[in-house]
Amino acid sequence: MLQLEALRIEQGDFTLDADLEVAEGARVAVLGPSGSGKSTLLSTIAGFIEPARGRVLWAGRDLTHLPPAERPMSILFQDNNLFPHLTVARNVGLALRSDLRLSRADWTRVGDALARVGLEGLEARRPAALSGGQQGRVALARVLLRARPLLLLDEPFAALGPALKAGMLELVAEIADEAGATLLMVSHEPRDAEAICERTILVAEGRAEAPAPTRALLADPPPALRDYLG
Amino acid sequence: MAQRPLALRRGAAPAVLAGLAVAGLLALLNFGSLGAVAWRAETPGALGPADWAAVRFTLLQATLSALFSVGLAIPVARALARRSFVGRGWLITLLGAPFILPTIVAVLGLLAVFGRNGLFSAALALVGLEPVQIYGLHGVVIAHVFFNLPLATRLILQGWLAIPAERFRLAAALGMGPREVMGQLELPMLREVVPGAALVIFLVCLTSFAVALTLGGGPAATTVELAIYQAFRFDFDLSRAALLALVQFALCAGALVLAWMVAAPSALGGGLDRPVERWDTHARVLKLQDTALIALAALFLLTPLAMIVANGAPRLVALPAPVWEAAVRSLGVALGSTALCIGFALALALAAVRLEAAGRAGAAGLVEASGVAALAASPLVVGTGLFIIVFPVIDPARLALPVTALVNAAMALPFALRAVLPALRQSEAQFARLAESLGVRGVARLRLVTLPRLRRPLGFAAGLAAALSMGDLGVIMLFADQDAATLPMQLYRLMGAYRMADAAGAALLLLALSLGLFWAFDRGGRIGAAT
């Protein structure tokens, strides 16, 4: 279980409060207008922003002061999820060892992960030689190999076309299911949330609400969400 | 400070410590040696008439050099700004070349053109005129204009290209002719750009040693830097050298403060590759005028280099052994200096970026400033200080090469830092979070992320550092004796002995090595650099 315990984030004039729990294995969307603090919330959970007060806990363990890499989670950002100067295989291999000193068996696992996301044989390519969708799959292969129990997505597929994005989200759902991972996914598209997330955290007006069933939320949106949905 | 990213408070200490150590070393080098100098200058305020003459000459030649460089650069920059022609990009690249051209090579080339037996003097003789007086004030100023006319042209060209194209369109729509465009658009720009460009050149010429050494000299044409050298080499009068070093430092610091107030422009900026579309410059006479100006400027820059190649090529294979030995020594110094310079630049840049990220902007600024301080320090002053420090302990001649490599590295550092720091900031902005989230840090971060991302600027900076060190004729002159000459020093000796054929061959060798080193490093940074 992920717990945000009386969490308060302050950045200049901006504040965001969160006091909520996310069940293990759940797939939860983080929905809200732009500028409401969705990415800030994820960055805080991931350890890039130190909260003004409150705690972040996973399975009862306090993560609040751990550096990002030591937290039991993987995160994909809006962009720059791959190092452009490293090959596809080396980008994925970082999941196993951050200094890339991999054994033969490790490289085999890298190849298997790439095959799982449908990128067999592209190990030696550089990201620039791949399409946007393929780049997303490389990042997912790395997530797969890292096998952390919590997966945070900060709209990594926002630049993809609708069909491609739907395919990627399906793959995300599969990977999360296979690993039994908990998924927290920022979105400003209610349809994306509906597609794979049974629950949704609404972020608006300085608060992150506790996860509520997505369908019910979208069928009868509270005022803040209604303004945003239009 | 509640929002300070967690990742930046942890594990960043080694990078910051290394940067602070380098900053301390540089401060010691630039200012500590000045302290040694001050301590040694026993009788303050006792400048003799010859010393005052040196101060006057230094200011006079620097002023004239700045005025001529900028004055000539304005029409050339205007011609380049408003004309497009085959080879324009090539010519603009060439304008960057004097920066890495060994001074003594250029001097030899200029002698072949403007010297008593040079091309230009021969042409003057054809029409019954006396040859140019190349030694003394004339020669010093000609050489400085040769080096700085291209720099001034690039700086002013930047100003011209910074005028928005819409303004020229508007001027055309309003029916303005060249005169009105000059008054409304170009003069205001020049008023902003020219003082800064002139000051930069003034500062460069204040610390110019090799030109004064080769073309100046004598009571009428001695700069302060040359006087320092002479006090050392001929009189071994350490306290007088120290006093002069203080004077030189005061001159540089004064000029630098002035330059700060005028906001000196940056010469390394890119984006000079497109001429501005103009509607007021189609007159035939203007075209002719611009063509002639560009041709003359190219001739002025290229002829001396062509003479080096023409005179040097026949002697290249037959150069005496000491020249080759000096070349090997110089290569070693240049490579050592490059390694130091790149190491310093990386350490300072990493520390500055880490401190910035941690909200310590003041400390970051100090770290950066320590790398740029060498712009104010004169190599000869630093050399004097180091000499005073090591002299009681060890024979300075034994340290000649390491000291030269160190001082050269410090002198190239401002330019290296200017290339590396923005690239590192960009790389961190893009990839620091990804690296942190994957736990890529420390040495692995350097190897897998930082160095690959900085390949191009590091290659460029290494090229500059290597070429500048290869051609340097400065601090080595204080320290070295007969056995430890570098190639520029050996070339200077050949010139002094009037062995002009050997000198021409050695000059070509030095030219090839300097440009070759720059090319190899810069190219190495580009090959395989994925963006």
Interface residues (C-beta under 8 A of the other chain):
Chain A: I9 E10 Q11 A46 G47 F48 I49 E50 P51 A52 H65 L66 P67 P68 A69 E70 S74 I75 F77 N80 N81 L82 F83 P84 H85 L86 L94 A95 S98 D99 L100 R126 A128
Chain B: A2 Q3 R4 P5 L6 A7 R10 G11 Q430 F431 R433 L434 E436 S437 L438 G439 V440 R441 V443 A444 R447 L448 V449 P452 R453 R455 A529 A530 T531
